[in-house]
Amino acid sequence: MPHDSDMAIRHFERVLLLAGKLASRGISIYEHKFDPLFFGSWYLVAGTRHHRFKFFWDGRDECFTVERSSFPDGSFRGDWQRVTDHSVDARHGADPFQYVEEFLIQNPVA
């Protein structure tokens, strides 16, 4: 079983790689939290200043909850609306970060 610090390093390397790929498309990561003690669950908020998606990865159940919100006029609080739930078979090699990247490419933020 990997040590917590090894798992954290791998996780943050993946976040950094994703941030670079998204930046080339004008998409920023605005928020992120990783919880290695809760089955490696994490969430990430990405998009633009005015339109963002929140991806919550449930590491135990291997599924995402995806929500969307707008932030008009520089608002700091969004009115999050559920978009979808999606399973990713990470135990058999599927990459949750790849899902986030593909979702954001297929669902552009305005």
Buried (B, 14 or more C-beta within 10 A) or exposed (E): EEEEEEBBEEBEEBBEEBBEBBEEEEBBBBEBEBEBEEEBBBBBBBBBEBBBBBBBBBBEEBBBBBBBBBBEEEEEEBEBEEBEEBEBEBEEEEEBBEBBBEBBEEEEBE
